[in-house]
Amino acid sequence: MTIVPAKAIRGELGVPGDKSISHRSIMLGSLANGTTRITNFLRGEDNFSTMGAFRAMGVAIEDDGQTVMVRGVGLHGLREPEDVLDCGNSGTTMRLMTGLLSGQRFFSVLTGDQYLRKRPMKRVTEPLARMGAQIAGRGNGTLAPLAISGAQLTGIHHQSPIASAQVKSALMLAGLYAAGETTITEPSLSRDHSERMLRHFGANLASSGTNVTLWGGQELQGQEICVPGDISSAAFLLVAALIVPGSELLIRNVGVNPTRTGILDILQAMGGDIVLQDQRDISGEPVADLLVRSSRLRGIEIGGDVVPRAIDEFPAICVAAAFAEGTTTLRDAHELRVKETDRIAAMVANLRLIGAGTIEETDDGMVMQGVESLVGGTVTSFGDHRIAMALSIAALACRAPVTVDDVSCVATSFPCFFELLSRVAIR
């Protein structure tokens, strides 16, 4: 796709439902007793992978395009799938399902696309093995496909070397089936959607600082869930409005969970004019409308605890940094190396292609000198939805069009991205 520059970004819109919360609503709704009704569910390929996996295990899930109804089968009501469960491109599906399936009474196999089969699974399979899980896979259980033989699990205290909501959530889902209590301690707090939703479904958890403890054997009850707009999707529109002069955009109903608002903290620290309006709570999650106006951005130092709170938004942040006055330094972001692609290398290579200032790749981040405008050109998404969207918004503030080689991957998380972009981009 070729994206041409914009004169301004103006209007009002909403973004699709949060991908992380949509995944968890299907998972917990399936394990609950009774029916769970979900509105504003993200109908992206990643979430359809989760939906398909639970349908393959006997859960009735109805979707009329407006509302998703999950007929829960209870904690022990899943049945053995007749075929391999395909997680597509979704790391969340594979890692969380690995924990959930470890405590079942049957055999299952998880696989995914060529990109997911390269992503590291040891961070999940190793602590699960300590709980008694029986998991085999490529690379001595570190790479998919993963074959899981259900086993009796025992709760553990896991000191996680990384702040990862996927690791934490996988162990909590396994902990529902484990004897005793399961405690996870992180070096810093990762997103807490699983904790919030487990409580919403009636589970008893104890949280203190970066520790969370869950007791096994708890039954869940079906709930009403309204999924807030995904701040990871809103991030691209926020940055687009910041870097294109004369812009003013209102993004409605965005989830502003404090464990996810690192993007707002970073952009505001760079001088971004972003205001939260009408803050409220929906289904246990904080929500607000975001008003953003074009701003003169400045380079900053980014590192420490804010990184896990913005880990999925860094492709968009890199674009903001490319237009910021002065130097932006990103550190402590090694996790970006093991996403759908190596997002540090991908953004550095692509920004160079379209005329970014001096930019140096480091082991855990980058150092970038901003410029007033980029020149345009041809770039590659590496099959990564967030890389594709980041380069597409960069194009809006370039002097010439940008051609992105593959944008089909955007459907994994933001199927209507280009439609919404065309609605607010004035040309």
C-alpha positions in Angstrom: 0.0 0.0 0.0 1.2 3.5 -0.8 0.3 6.2 1.8 0.4 9.9 0.8 1.2 12.8 3.2 -1.7 14.5 5.0 -2.4 18.2 5.5 -3.9 17.5 8.9 -5.6 14.8 11.1 -9.0 16.0 12.3 -12.2 14.6 13.6 -13.7 12.2 16.1 -13.5 8.4 16.2 -13.4 5.3 18.3 -10.9 2.5 18.0 -11.7 -1.3 18.1 -11.8 -3.2 21.4 -8.7 -3.9 23.3 -7.0 -7.0 22.0 -5.6 -8.2 25.4 -9.0 -7.9 27.1 -10.8 -9.5 24.1 -8.6 -12.6 24.4 -9.2 -12.9 28.1 -12.9 -12.4 27.8 -13.2 -15.5 25.6 -10.8 -17.6 27.8 -12.5 -16.8 31.2 -15.9 -16.8 29.7 -15.3 -20.3 28.4 -14.1 -21.5 31.9 -17.0 -19.8 33.7 -20.3 -21.3 34.7 -23.1 -19.7 32.8 -23.1 -17.2 29.9 -20.7 -14.3 29.3 -21.9 -11.5 27.0 -19.2 -9.4 25.4 -19.6 -6.1 23.5 -17.0 -4.2 21.5 -15.1 -7.4 21.1 -12.1 -7.0 18.8 -12.8 -8.9 15.6 -9.2 -9.3 14.6 -7.3 -12.4 13.5 -5.5 -12.9 16.8 -8.7 -13.0 18.8 -10.4 -15.3 16.2 -7.5 -17.7 16.9 -8.5 -17.7 20.6 -12.2 -18.1 19.7 -11.5 -21.0 17.3 -9.4 -22.8 19.9 -12.2 -22.8 22.5 -14.8 -23.8 19.9 -12.6 -26.8 19.1 -12.7 -27.7 22.8 -16.5 -27.8 22.9 -17.4 -24.2 23.9 -20.4 -22.7 22.1 -19.5 -19.2 21.1 -22.0 -17.1 19.1 -21.1 -13.9 17.3 -23.7 -11.8 15.5 -21.2 -9.0 14.6 -22.4 -6.9 17.5 -22.3 -9.1 20.6 -20.3 -12.3 21.4 -22.1 -14.8 23.6 -19.9 -17.4 25.3 -21.7 -20.4 26.8 -19.2 -21.3 29.6 -18.6 -25.0 30.4 -17.1 -24.5 33.8 -13.5 -25.0 35.0 -13.5 -28.7 34.1 -15.8 -28.8 31.1 -13.4 -28.4 28.2 -13.1 -31.5 26.0 -10.0 -32.8 24.2 -9.7 -31.2 20.7 -9.7 -33.5 17.7 -7.0 -31.6 15.9 -4.1 -29.3 16.5 -5.1 -25.9 17.9 -3.8 -23.1 15.5 -2.9 -19.9 17.3 -2.1 -18.1 14.1 0.2 -15.1 14.8 -1.0 -14.7 18.4 1.6 -15.0 21.1 -1.1 -14.2 23.7 -3.2 -17.2 22.5 -0.3 -19.6 22.6 1.3 -18.6 25.9 -1.9 -18.2 27.9 -3.4 -21.4 26.4 -0.2 -23.3 27.3 -0.9 -22.5 31.0 -4.6 -23.2 30.8 -4.1 -26.5 29.0 -1.4 -27.7 31.3 -4.1 -28.4 34.0 -6.6 -30.2 31.8 -7.3 -33.9 31.8 -6.5 -34.4 28.1 -3.8 -34.1 25.4 -3.5 -31.0 23.1 -1.1 -29.5 20.6 -0.6 -25.8 20.0 1.0 -24.4 16.8 1.0 -21.1 14.9 2.3 -19.3 11.8 5.9 -19.1 10.7 6.5 -16.0 12.9 4.9 -17.5 16.1 6.8 -20.7 15.7 10.0 -18.6 16.1 9.0 -16.8 19.3 10.4 -18.0 22.7 8.2 -20.2 24.8 10.7 -21.2 27.5 9.6 -18.3 29.7 6.2 -20.0 30.0 7.1 -23.7 29.7 9.9 -23.7 32.3 7.8 -22.4 35.2 4.9 -24.5 34.2 7.1 -27.6 34.3 7.9 -26.6 37.9 4.2 -26.8 38.6 4.1 -30.3 37.2 3.1 -29.5 33.6 4.1 -32.1 30.9 5.0 -30.1 27.8 7.1 -31.2 24.8 8.1 -29.1 21.8 10.8 -28.1 19.4 14.0 -26.9 20.9 13.5 -29.0 24.0 10.1 -27.4 24.7 11.2 -23.8 23.9 9.5 -23.4 20.5 6.1 -24.3 19.0 4.5 -26.6 18.2 3.9 -27.5 21.8 2.4 -30.9 22.8 0.7 -30.7 26.2 -0.3 -33.7 28.3 -2.7 -32.6 31.0 -1.3 -33.2 34.5 -2.0 -32.5 38.2 -0.4 -29.2 39.0 0.9 -27.7 42.2 1.2 -24.0 42.9 4.6 -22.4 43.0 6.2 -19.0 43.7 7.7 -17.8 40.5 10.2 -15.0 40.5 9.9 -13.8 36.9 13.1 -12.3 35.4 11.0 -10.2 33.1 7.8 -8.1 33.5 5.4 -10.0 31.2 1.7 -10.1 31.4 1.7 -13.2 29.1 3.9 -15.2 31.6 2.0 -14.0 34.6 -1.4 -14.8 33.0 -0.3 -18.2 31.8 0.7 -19.1 35.4 -2.5 -17.7 36.8 -4.6 -19.7 34.4 -2.6 -22.8 35.3 -3.0 -21.8 39.0 -6.8 -22.2 38.7 -6.1 -25.9 38.3 -3.2 -26.2 40.8 -3.3 -27.4 44.3 -2.5 -24.7 46.8 -1.5 -21.1 45.9 0.4 -19.7 42.9 2.4 -16.5 43.3 4.1 -14.6 40.6 6.6 -11.8 41.4 7.8 -9.5 38.6 10.7 -7.0 38.5 8.1 -4.3 37.6 4.4 -4.4 37.2 3.2 -5.7 33.8 -0.4 -5.1 32.5 -3.0 -6.4 34.9 -5.9 -7.2 32.7 -6.0 -10.8 33.8 -6.1 -9.9 37.5 -8.9 -7.4 36.9 -11.0 -9.8 34.8 -10.5 -12.8 37.1 -11.9 -10.6 39.9 -14.7 -9.5 37.6 -15.5 -13.2 37.2 -15.5 -13.8 40.9 -12.0 -15.1 41.6 -10.2 -14.2 44.8 -6.7 -12.8 44.2 -4.2 -11.0 46.4 -2.1 -8.3 44.9 0.7 -6.4 46.6 3.3 -4.3 44.6 4.6 -6.6 41.9 3.3 -9.8 43.6 0.0 -11.5 42.7 -1.3 -14.7 44.4 -4.2 -16.9 43.2 -5.7 -19.9 44.9 -6.5 -23.1 42.9 -9.9 -24.6 42.4 -11.9 -21.4 42.3 -15.1 -21.4 40.1 -15.9 -18.5 37.8 -19.3 -17.1 37.0 -20.3 -15.7 33.6 -20.3 -11.9 33.3 -21.2 -8.9 31.1 -18.1 -7.4 29.6 -17.8 -4.2 27.5 -14.3 -4.1 26.1 -12.7 -0.6 26.1 -11.0 0.7 23.0 -7.4 -0.5 22.6 -4.8 2.0 23.6 -2.3 0.1 21.6 -4.4 0.9 18.5 -5.1 4.4 19.6 -1.3 5.0 19.9 -0.9 5.2 16.1 -3.6 7.8 15.7 -2.3 9.8 18.7 1.2 10.0 17.1 -0.3 10.8 13.7 -2.1 13.8 15.2 1.0 14.9 17.1 3.3 14.9 14.1 1.1 16.3 11.4 0.7 20.1 11.8 -2.7 21.6 12.3 -4.2 18.4 13.7 -6.8 17.9 16.4 -8.4 14.5 17.0 -10.7 13.1 19.7 -10.5 9.3 20.3 -13.4 8.0 22.3 -13.7 5.2 24.8 -10.1 4.3 25.1 -8.9 2.0 27.9 -6.5 3.9 30.2 -5.5 1.1 32.6 -2.4 2.5 34.5 -0.4 -0.6 33.5 -1.0 0.4 29.8 -0.6 4.2 29.8 3.1 4.3 29.4 2.5 5.6 25.9 0.6 8.6 27.3 3.4 9.3 29.8 6.1 9.1 27.2 4.3 11.3 24.6 3.3 13.9 27.1 7.0 14.0 28.4 8.0 14.6 24.8 5.7 17.7 24.8 2.6 16.0 23.3 -0.7 17.8 23.9 -2.9 15.0 25.1 -5.8 15.5 27.4 -7.9 12.7 29.1 -11.6 13.6 29.2 -14.7 12.0 30.9 -12.7 9.4 32.8 -14.8 6.4 34.0 -14.8 2.7 34.8 -16.4 0.0 32.6 -16.3 -3.7 33.4 -13.5 -3.2 35.9 -11.3 -1.2 33.5 -10.7 2.6 33.5 -11.8 4.4 30.3 -11.4 7.9 28.9 -11.7 10.0 25.8 -8.4 11.2 24.5 -8.1 14.7 22.9 -4.8 15.2 21.0 -3.4 18.2 19.2 -0.4 18.5 17.0 2.7 19.5 19.0 6.3 20.3 18.8 7.9 17.2 20.2 11.3 17.0 21.9 13.7 14.1 22.4 13.8 12.4 25.8 15.3 9.4 27.7 13.0 6.4 27.8 13.8 3.5 30.1 13.0 1.7 33.4 9.5 0.9 34.6 7.7 2.8 31.9 9.0 0.4 29.2 6.7 -2.6 30.1 3.8 -0.2 30.3 4.3 0.8 26.7 6.0 -2.3 25.2 3.5 -2.8 22.3 3.5 0.9 21.5 7.2 1.4 20.7 6.9 1.3 16.9 4.6 4.3 17.2 6.9 6.0 19.8 9.8 5.5 17.4 7.9 7.5 14.8 7.3 10.3 17.3 11.0 10.3 18.1 11.9 10.6 14.5 10.1 13.9 14.3 11.2 15.2 17.8 13.7 18.0 18.3 17.0 16.7 19.8 17.9 13.1 20.8 15.6 10.3 22.0 17.3 7.4 23.8 15.5 4.1 24.4 16.9 1.5 26.7 15.7 -1.5 28.8 13.5 -2.6 25.8 15.2 -5.9 24.9 11.8 -7.5 24.9 11.2 -5.7 21.5 13.7 -8.1 20.0 11.3 -11.1 20.5 8.0 -9.7 19.3 6.3 -10.6 16.0 9.7 -9.5 14.5 12.7 -7.8 16.0 11.0 -4.4 16.4 14.2 -2.6 17.2 16.0 -3.7 14.1 12.9 -3.3 12.0 12.2 0.3 13.0 15.8 1.4 12.7 16.2 -0.1 9.2 12.9 1.4 8.0 13.3 4.8 9.5 16.7 5.1 7.8 15.1 4.2 4.5 12.7 7.1 4.7 15.2 9.7 5.8 15.4 9.7 9.6 18.2 11.5 11.3 21.2 9.8 12.8 19.8 6.6 14.4 21.9 3.9 16.2 20.7 0.5 17.2 21.7 -0.7 20.7 21.3 -4.1 22.3 18.2 -3.0 24.3 17.0 0.0 22.3 18.2 2.8 20.1 19.5 6.4 20.0 17.8 8.7 17.5 18.3 12.2 16.4 15.0 13.7 15.2 14.5 15.7 12.0 11.8 18.2 10.9 10.4 15.9 8.2 11.1 12.6 6.5 11.5 12.2 2.8 9.4 9.0 2.0 10.2 5.9 0.1 9.6 2.1 0.2 9.7 0.1 3.4 9.0 -3.4 4.7 6.7 -4.5 7.5 8.3 -7.9 8.1 4.8 -9.2 8.4 4.4 -7.3 11.7 1.1 -5.4 12.2 2.6 -2.7 14.4 5.5 -2.1 12.2 3.1 -1.7 9.2 0.9 0.8 11.1 3.9 2.8 12.4 5.3 3.3 9.0 1.9 4.2 7.6 1.5 7.1 10.1 5.1 8.2 9.5 4.1 8.6 5.8 1.4 11.1 6.8 4.2 13.6 7.8 6.7 12.8 5.0 7.5 15.0 2.1 6.6 12.2 -0.4 4.5 9.0 -0.3 5.6 5.9 1.5 5.0 2.4 0.1 4.7 -0.4 2.7 5.3 -3.8 1.1 2.8 -5.8 3.2 -0.1 -4.4 5.2 -2.3 -7.5 5.3 -0.8 -8.2 8.7 -2.6 -5.2 10.2 -5.8 -7.3 10.3 -4.4 -9.2 13.3 -5.1 -6.3 15.6 -6.7 -3.4 13.8 -8.8 -4.5 10.8 -10.3 -1.1 10.2 -7.1 0.9 10.6 -6.8 2.2 7.1 -10.5 3.0 6.9 -10.3 5.1 10.0 -7.1 6.8 8.9 -8.7 7.8 5.6 -11.6 9.2 7.5 -9.5 11.7 9.6 -6.6 12.4 7.3 -7.2 15.6 5.3 -5.4 15.7 2.0 
